[in-house]
Amino acid sequence: MNNRTYLIVGGTGGIGRAMIEQLVNGTASDNKDENANTDNGGKQGIHVFATYHRNVPDFEADNLHWISMNICEEQSIEQAAEVIQQQTTHIDWIINCAGLLHTATQQPEKALRQVETDFFLQNMQVNALASLLIAKHFRPLLAKAARSNDKPAIFATISARVAVSVTTNWADGIAIV
């Protein structure tokens, strides 16, 4: 089995948690059967780093390492990268599952008249800028991944944020696609 290291950003959300569970539970028996030493803690197989924002999750596994990260603070992202760099030489996949769809007071916009500057800027910080800063600070670890045409290093951002529908905005006399 190949040695793979994953970073799941936003591991406490629905999408992130499901990915972590799939990676950890789907590979637990494989990790127990492997004896080869690697640069990731002495086990060959899959190693998962996952981030949380406020509280350390209660989900544990031998190949799972929780790291604190606030995606709205560049210093927090940089510190998380430094912590992970002390534990591994590379990351093969980075999957950013953190995102903002709504808050307690703001729902997703369904028409142009609902767009508010502060909520838009908050969305950009969480859904766009955070991904750029994660890429910036984790690039050195991703660059060290052993890769080939059929097994590239991956940086992906997954979001629940959906586009505004054409039919909703057509009522305003404007088609947004």
Secondary structure, 3 states (H helix, E strand, C coil): CCCEEEEEECCCCHHHHHHHHHHHHHHHHHHHHCCCCCCCCCCCCEEEEEEECCCCCCCCCCCEEEEECCCCCHHHHHHHHHHHHCCCCCCCEEEECCCCCCCCCCCCCCCHHHCCHHHHHHHHHHHHHHHHHHHHHHHHHHHCCCCCCCCCCEEEECCCCCCCCHHHHHCCCCCCC
